Amino acid sequence: MLGIELADAAFLPAAMVALLAGILSFLSPCVLPIVPPYLAYMTGVGVGGLKSGERSAILPAIFFVMGLSTVFLLMGLAASAFGRMFLQWQDWLARGAGVTVIILGLHFLHVIRIPILDTEARLETGDRGGSTFGAYILGLAFAFGWTPCIGPQLGMILSLAATGGEAGRGASLLAIYALGLGIPFLLSAIFINRAMGLMNRIKPHLKVIERIMGLLLVVVGVALVTGAFPAFAYWLLETFPFLALLG
């Protein structure tokens, strides 16, 4: 069908999910509110100093995103390696991952509650505010430790990476997730005053965003359990043939 391999086709919807998950992670209730304080800490000035342009937050934000991207790429490679180890049980691995992702989605939808996801496991970065190296370390710590916000989303993307079984695809999915999370962060640093105004308008809707994330997790989990990803991918390729160029 269109001369596209099954793994190539399945990568398209997985990449879309990874990008959307990254954006929703940025908009989640425990990431969006901390963006201005994080930017202020990384630049070594207060939030008021950011708004007045006392010091630019762009370079620290770039190093912060590099830090979290480093962790995500390593996770993607590890997940793919795990998938290759159990290649003969890929179908069962996909189903097990799907069930796990569904449970995480139900947590976001408040159908069930998982106490460990309501705790924060942050790493201390020390007094490194105001330096690019400190921003990079903060990015590493954020990726490792911000469990309630990005843990379930990361689990979903890692599940997709593991069921793919190829190192390049696993790293690519996590890189796309990092883009979805990192680009809004960089845009916030570049357009700090407008970003703060937009964040204030979004805050009343954070619970709705959390529910959307939960729904996305459930849909992806069901797709993993039923094997619907390839069918959806082929439908996309037949409906929008130009997408084959992205595979």
C-alpha positions in Angstrom: 0.0 0.0 0.0 1.8 3.1 -1.3 5.0 1.1 -1.0 5.3 2.1 2.6 6.5 -0.4 5.2 4.2 -1.1 8.2 6.7 0.5 10.6 7.1 3.6 8.4 3.3 4.0 8.3 2.8 3.6 12.0 5.4 6.2 12.7 3.2 9.0 11.3 0.4 8.9 13.9 2.9 8.2 16.6 4.9 11.4 15.7 1.6 13.4 15.7 0.8 12.1 19.1 4.3 12.9 20.4 4.1 16.5 19.2 0.6 17.0 20.7 1.6 15.4 24.0 4.6 17.7 24.2 2.4 20.8 23.7 -0.2 19.6 26.2 2.6 18.8 28.7 3.7 22.5 28.5 0.0 23.6 29.0 -0.5 21.2 31.9 -1.5 22.5 35.3 1.9 22.0 36.9 4.1 23.1 34.1 2.5 26.3 32.7 2.3 28.2 36.1 6.1 27.6 36.8 7.3 28.9 33.4 7.8 32.5 34.5 9.5 31.6 37.8 11.8 29.1 35.9 12.7 31.8 33.4 13.4 34.3 36.1 15.6 31.8 38.1 17.6 30.9 35.0 18.3 34.5 34.1 19.1 35.5 37.7 16.5 38.2 37.9 13.0 38.5 39.2 9.8 38.1 37.2 9.6 41.9 37.1 13.1 42.0 35.7 12.0 39.7 32.9 9.0 41.9 32.0 11.1 45.0 32.0 13.8 43.5 29.8 16.5 43.8 32.4 18.0 40.6 31.1 17.2 38.3 28.2 15.9 34.8 29.0 16.4 33.4 25.5 19.9 31.9 25.9 19.1 30.2 29.2 15.8 28.9 27.8 17.8 27.3 24.9 20.1 25.5 27.3 17.1 24.4 29.4 15.5 22.8 26.4 18.8 21.2 25.5 19.0 19.7 28.9 15.5 18.2 28.9 16.0 17.0 25.3 19.2 15.2 26.3 17.3 13.1 28.8 14.4 12.5 26.4 16.7 11.3 23.6 18.5 8.9 25.9 15.1 7.6 27.1 14.0 7.0 23.5 17.1 5.1 22.7 16.7 3.0 25.9 13.0 2.3 25.1 13.9 1.2 21.6 16.6 -1.1 22.9 14.2 -2.6 25.3 11.7 -3.2 22.4 14.4 -4.9 20.3 15.2 -7.3 23.2 11.6 -8.5 23.2 10.9 -8.3 19.5 9.3 -11.7 19.4 6.8 -10.5 21.9 6.0 -7.2 20.3 2.3 -7.8 20.1 2.1 -8.5 23.8 4.4 -5.6 24.6 2.1 -3.3 22.7 -1.0 -4.6 24.5 0.6 -4.3 27.9 1.9 -0.8 27.1 -1.6 0.1 25.9 -3.3 -1.0 29.1 -0.7 1.0 31.2 -1.3 4.1 29.1 -5.1 3.7 29.5 -4.7 3.6 33.3 -2.6 6.8 33.2 -5.3 8.4 31.1 -8.0 7.5 33.6 -5.8 9.1 36.2 -5.8 12.4 34.3 -9.6 12.1 33.8 -10.0 11.6 37.6 -11.8 8.2 37.0 -9.1 6.6 39.2 -6.3 8.2 41.2 -2.7 7.0 41.4 -1.0 8.5 44.4 2.5 8.3 43.1 1.5 10.6 40.2 0.3 13.2 42.7 3.8 13.6 44.2 6.7 15.5 42.8 10.2 13.9 42.5 12.4 16.8 41.7 16.2 16.9 41.7 18.0 19.7 43.5 20.1 21.7 41.2 21.8 23.9 43.7 22.3 27.6 43.4 22.9 27.9 39.7 20.6 30.6 38.8 21.7 33.1 36.1 24.0 30.9 34.2 23.6 28.9 30.9 25.2 25.8 32.5 22.7 26.1 35.4 19.9 26.3 32.9 21.1 23.1 31.2 21.3 21.3 34.6 17.8 22.6 35.4 16.6 21.1 32.1 18.1 17.7 33.1 16.5 17.9 36.5 13.1 18.9 35.0 13.1 15.9 32.6 14.1 13.5 35.3 12.0 14.8 38.2 8.7 16.5 37.2 6.8 13.3 37.6 3.1 14.5 38.0 3.3 16.6 34.8 5.3 14.8 32.3 5.5 11.2 33.7 2.3 9.8 32.1 2.9 11.6 28.8 6.5 10.4 28.7 5.2 6.9 29.5 2.9 7.0 26.5 5.6 8.1 24.1 8.1 5.6 25.5 5.5 2.9 25.0 5.2 3.9 21.3 9.0 4.0 21.1 9.4 0.5 22.6 6.8 -1.1 20.3 8.6 0.3 17.3 11.9 -1.5 18.1 14.2 0.8 16.1 16.6 3.1 17.9 16.3 5.8 15.4 12.5 5.8 15.7 12.5 5.8 19.5 14.9 8.8 19.6 12.9 10.6 16.9 9.6 10.2 18.8 11.2 11.6 22.0 12.8 14.4 20.0 9.4 15.4 18.6 8.0 15.3 22.1 10.8 17.5 23.3 10.0 20.0 20.4 6.4 20.1 21.5 7.4 20.9 25.0 10.5 23.0 24.3 9.3 25.3 21.5 6.5 26.9 23.6 9.1 27.4 26.3 11.4 29.1 23.9 8.6 31.3 22.5 7.7 32.3 26.1 11.3 33.5 26.6 11.4 35.4 23.4 8.0 37.1 23.8 7.9 37.2 27.6 5.4 39.9 28.1 2.9 38.6 25.6 3.5 35.0 26.9 2.7 36.0 30.5 -0.6 37.6 29.4 -1.5 34.5 27.4 -0.6 32.3 30.3 -2.9 34.3 32.6 -5.8 33.8 30.1 -5.1 30.0 29.9 -4.8 29.3 33.6 -8.6 29.1 34.2 -8.8 26.4 31.6 -6.0 24.2 33.0 -8.4 21.5 34.2 -9.9 21.2 30.8 -6.4 20.8 29.3 -5.7 18.1 31.9 -8.8 16.2 30.8 -7.8 16.5 27.1 -4.4 15.0 28.0 -6.2 12.1 29.7 -8.5 11.5 26.7 -5.4 11.5 24.4 -3.8 8.9 26.7 -6.9 6.7 26.6 -7.2 6.9 22.8 -3.5 6.0 22.3 -3.8 3.2 24.8 -6.8 1.7 23.0 -4.9 2.0 19.7 -2.0 0.1 21.2 -4.2 -2.6 22.6 -6.2 -3.1 19.4 -3.4 -2.5 16.9 -5.2 0.4 15.3 -2.1 2.5 14.7 -1.2 0.9 11.3 -4.8 1.1 10.0 -5.0 4.8 11.0 -1.6 5.4 9.4 -2.5 3.8 6.1 -5.7 5.9 6.1 -3.7 9.0 6.6 -1.3 8.1 3.8 -4.1 7.3 1.4 -6.0 10.4 2.2 -2.9 12.7 2.3 -0.3 11.1 0.0 2.2 13.9 0.7 2.7 12.5 4.2 4.7 9.7 2.7 7.5 12.1 2.2 7.7 12.4 6.0 8.2 8.7 6.7 
